[in-house]
Every structure is written in structure tokens, then in C-alpha cells.
Amino acid sequence: MAIMDITDIEPLLMAVYELLQESGIFVFATQHPCFVTLTEKYMTPHSYYDIAIEGQPKEQIYYHRSIQDIFNLCFRAGFVIDGFYEECFKNNKRNSYGNDSKA
């Protein structure tokens, strides 16, 4: 689920948490906000219009949130984050979890 496309994610996170079976897993994706908002607005939730797919008839709206904001909404809903993975495109190295990563 791409949460950067949803206006208000708090009701979504609350509902998903309630609907998950015990020990259920919820996986979501978002654009990494520090690479999308390279300005002083990084810590401020805001929206902006952009093209997602070349040739689309009009720009779509994206909703920027910092990683801190996203995680805090997850915690408020009751989630526990037991893993976190960030992709980087430099060198292939082994990360602290023993997985191949590009760091």
C-alpha cells in the first residue's frame, strides 16, 4: 500500500490494526520523504502535485510526511515495527542484519 497517495493515513492504520489477526503482518511502502522533499519542509506534512506515470492525463496529489510522523502514527494505532529496510544505490555491502544491501 502506498501511503503517500492517501490524504489521512491515521484511520487506515487504526482499521488495519483492528482487522489483522493476532501476529498478523502489515506491509506498506512510501517514497522516502527525505529524498522527495529536499527543503526545509521535510518535517512539515504537506501535499504537492506531480506526475506518477509519464503520459497520465493530469498530475496526481502526493502527501508528504516525515518518517517520524509515519512511525508515530503506526505506534499510535498499536503497531510494533520489528524491521525496517532502506534501499540505497551505491555499493553492494552486507548490512548489520546479514542481508545484501546497497550502501
Rosetta constraint file for C-alpha pairs under 8 A:
AtomPair CA 1 CA 27 HARMONIC 7.33 0.50
AtomPair CA 1 CA 28 HARMONIC 4.77 0.50
AtomPair CA 1 CA 29 HARMONIC 5.81 0.50
AtomPair CA 1 CA 30 HARMONIC 7.99 0.50
AtomPair CA 2 CA 6 HARMONIC 7.67 0.50
AtomPair CA 2 CA 28 HARMONIC 6.22 0.50
AtomPair CA 2 CA 29 HARMONIC 4.97 0.50
AtomPair CA 2 CA 30 HARMONIC 5.24 0.50
AtomPair CA 3 CA 9 HARMONIC 6.84 0.50
AtomPair CA 3 CA 28 HARMONIC 7.07 0.50
AtomPair CA 3 CA 29 HARMONIC 6.52 0.50
AtomPair CA 3 CA 30 HARMONIC 5.63 0.50
AtomPair CA 4 CA 30 HARMONIC 5.60 0.50
AtomPair CA 4 CA 31 HARMONIC 6.88 0.50
AtomPair CA 4 CA 62 HARMONIC 5.57 0.50
AtomPair CA 4 CA 63 HARMONIC 5.00 0.50
AtomPair CA 4 CA 64 HARMONIC 6.32 0.50
AtomPair CA 4 CA 65 HARMONIC 7.76 0.50
AtomPair CA 5 CA 61 HARMONIC 6.93 0.50
AtomPair CA 5 CA 62 HARMONIC 5.23 0.50
AtomPair CA 5 CA 63 HARMONIC 6.10 0.50
AtomPair CA 6 CA 62 HARMONIC 7.62 0.50
AtomPair CA 6 CA 63 HARMONIC 6.72 0.50
AtomPair CA 7 CA 63 HARMONIC 6.28 0.50
AtomPair CA 8 CA 12 HARMONIC 7.67 0.50
AtomPair CA 9 CA 13 HARMONIC 6.16 0.50
AtomPair CA 9 CA 73 HARMONIC 7.96 0.50
AtomPair CA 10 CA 14 HARMONIC 6.19 0.50
AtomPair CA 10 CA 73 HARMONIC 6.15 0.50
AtomPair CA 10 CA 74 HARMONIC 7.92 0.50
AtomPair CA 10 CA 77 HARMONIC 7.49 0.50
AtomPair CA 11 CA 15 HARMONIC 6.08 0.50
AtomPair CA 12 CA 16 HARMONIC 6.08 0.50
AtomPair CA 13 CA 17 HARMONIC 6.06 0.50
AtomPair CA 13 CA 73 HARMONIC 7.50 0.50
AtomPair CA 13 CA 74 HARMONIC 6.46 0.50
AtomPair CA 13 CA 77 HARMONIC 5.97 0.50
AtomPair CA 14 CA 18 HARMONIC 6.32 0.50
AtomPair CA 14 CA 77 HARMONIC 4.89 0.50
AtomPair CA 14 CA 78 HARMONIC 7.78 0.50
AtomPair CA 15 CA 19 HARMONIC 6.13 0.50
AtomPair CA 16 CA 20 HARMONIC 6.05 0.50
AtomPair CA 16 CA 26 HARMONIC 7.66 0.50
AtomPair CA 17 CA 77 HARMONIC 6.60 0.50
AtomPair CA 17 CA 78 HARMONIC 6.81 0.50
AtomPair CA 17 CA 79 HARMONIC 6.96 0.50
AtomPair CA 20 CA 24 HARMONIC 5.33 0.50
AtomPair CA 20 CA 25 HARMONIC 7.32 0.50
AtomPair CA 20 CA 26 HARMONIC 7.88 0.50
AtomPair CA 31 CA 35 HARMONIC 7.89 0.50
AtomPair CA 31 CA 36 HARMONIC 7.13 0.50
AtomPair CA 32 CA 36 HARMONIC 6.65 0.50
AtomPair CA 32 CA 67 HARMONIC 7.70 0.50
AtomPair CA 33 CA 37 HARMONIC 5.90 0.50
AtomPair CA 33 CA 42 HARMONIC 7.07 0.50
AtomPair CA 33 CA 64 HARMONIC 6.59 0.50
AtomPair CA 33 CA 65 HARMONIC 6.61 0.50
AtomPair CA 33 CA 66 HARMONIC 5.78 0.50
AtomPair CA 33 CA 67 HARMONIC 6.91 0.50
AtomPair CA 34 CA 38 HARMONIC 6.17 0.50
AtomPair CA 34 CA 42 HARMONIC 6.50 0.50
AtomPair CA 34 CA 66 HARMONIC 7.40 0.50
AtomPair CA 37 CA 41 HARMONIC 6.73 0.50
AtomPair CA 37 CA 42 HARMONIC 5.52 0.50
AtomPair CA 37 CA 64 HARMONIC 7.81 0.50
AtomPair CA 38 CA 42 HARMONIC 6.78 0.50
AtomPair CA 41 CA 45 HARMONIC 7.70 0.50
AtomPair CA 41 CA 46 HARMONIC 7.96 0.50
AtomPair CA 42 CA 65 HARMONIC 7.60 0.50
AtomPair CA 42 CA 66 HARMONIC 6.29 0.50
AtomPair CA 43 CA 65 HARMONIC 7.26 0.50
AtomPair CA 43 CA 66 HARMONIC 5.61 0.50
AtomPair CA 44 CA 64 HARMONIC 7.96 0.50
AtomPair CA 44 CA 65 HARMONIC 7.01 0.50
AtomPair CA 44 CA 66 HARMONIC 7.40 0.50
AtomPair CA 45 CA 63 HARMONIC 7.29 0.50
AtomPair CA 45 CA 64 HARMONIC 5.39 0.50
AtomPair CA 45 CA 65 HARMONIC 4.83 0.50
AtomPair CA 45 CA 66 HARMONIC 7.15 0.50
AtomPair CA 46 CA 63 HARMONIC 5.94 0.50
AtomPair CA 46 CA 64 HARMONIC 5.27 0.50
AtomPair CA 46 CA 65 HARMONIC 7.12 0.50
AtomPair CA 47 CA 61 HARMONIC 6.62 0.50
AtomPair CA 47 CA 62 HARMONIC 5.47 0.50
AtomPair CA 47 CA 63 HARMONIC 4.39 0.50
AtomPair CA 47 CA 64 HARMONIC 5.73 0.50
AtomPair CA 48 CA 61 HARMONIC 5.57 0.50
AtomPair CA 48 CA 62 HARMONIC 5.45 0.50
AtomPair CA 48 CA 63 HARMONIC 6.75 0.50
AtomPair CA 48 CA 64 HARMONIC 7.85 0.50
AtomPair CA 49 CA 59 HARMONIC 5.67 0.50
AtomPair CA 49 CA 60 HARMONIC 5.35 0.50
AtomPair CA 49 CA 61 HARMONIC 4.41 0.50
AtomPair CA 49 CA 62 HARMONIC 6.11 0.50
AtomPair CA 50 CA 59 HARMONIC 4.93 0.50
AtomPair CA 50 CA 60 HARMONIC 5.62 0.50
AtomPair CA 50 CA 61 HARMONIC 6.53 0.50
AtomPair CA 50 CA 62 HARMONIC 7.36 0.50
AtomPair CA 51 CA 56 HARMONIC 7.19 0.50
AtomPair CA 51 CA 58 HARMONIC 7.37 0.50
AtomPair CA 51 CA 59 HARMONIC 4.86 0.50
AtomPair CA 51 CA 60 HARMONIC 6.20 0.50
AtomPair CA 52 CA 56 HARMONIC 7.59 0.50
AtomPair CA 52 CA 59 HARMONIC 7.44 0.50
AtomPair CA 52 CA 60 HARMONIC 7.05 0.50
AtomPair CA 65 CA 69 HARMONIC 5.92 0.50
AtomPair CA 65 CA 70 HARMONIC 6.42 0.50
AtomPair CA 66 CA 70 HARMONIC 6.37 0.50
AtomPair CA 67 CA 71 HARMONIC 6.06 0.50
AtomPair CA 68 CA 72 HARMONIC 6.04 0.50
AtomPair CA 69 CA 73 HARMONIC 6.25 0.50
AtomPair CA 70 CA 74 HARMONIC 6.35 0.50
AtomPair CA 71 CA 75 HARMONIC 6.19 0.50
AtomPair CA 72 CA 76 HARMONIC 6.07 0.50
AtomPair CA 73 CA 77 HARMONIC 6.27 0.50
AtomPair CA 74 CA 78 HARMONIC 6.53 0.50
AtomPair CA 74 CA 79 HARMONIC 5.37 0.50
AtomPair CA 74 CA 80 HARMONIC 7.58 0.50
AtomPair CA 75 CA 79 HARMONIC 5.06 0.50
AtomPair CA 75 CA 80 HARMONIC 6.42 0.50
AtomPair CA 87 CA 101 HARMONIC 7.05 0.50
AtomPair CA 87 CA 102 HARMONIC 6.63 0.50
AtomPair CA 87 CA 103 HARMONIC 7.87 0.50
AtomPair CA 88 CA 101 HARMONIC 7.45 0.50
AtomPair CA 88 CA 102 HARMONIC 5.14 0.50
AtomPair CA 88 CA 103 HARMONIC 5.51 0.50
AtomPair CA 89 CA 102 HARMONIC 5.41 0.50
AtomPair CA 89 CA 103 HARMONIC 6.67 0.50
AtomPair CA 90 CA 102 HARMONIC 5.57 0.50
AtomPair CA 90 CA 103 HARMONIC 5.48 0.50
AtomPair CA 91 CA 102 HARMONIC 4.94 0.50
AtomPair CA 91 CA 103 HARMONIC 5.24 0.50
AtomPair CA 92 CA 100 HARMONIC 6.78 0.50
AtomPair CA 92 CA 101 HARMONIC 5.67 0.50
AtomPair CA 92 CA 102 HARMONIC 4.29 0.50
AtomPair CA 92 CA 103 HARMONIC 6.26 0.50
AtomPair CA 93 CA 100 HARMONIC 5.96 0.50
AtomPair CA 93 CA 101 HARMONIC 5.45 0.50
AtomPair CA 93 CA 102 HARMONIC 5.74 0.50
AtomPair CA 93 CA 103 HARMONIC 6.09 0.50
AtomPair CA 94 CA 98 HARMONIC 5.73 0.50
AtomPair CA 94 CA 99 HARMONIC 5.62 0.50
AtomPair CA 94 CA 100 HARMONIC 4.70 0.50
AtomPair CA 94 CA 101 HARMONIC 5.79 0.50
AtomPair CA 95 CA 99 HARMONIC 5.60 0.50
AtomPair CA 95 CA 100 HARMONIC 6.31 0.50
AtomPair CA 95 CA 101 HARMONIC 6.05 0.50
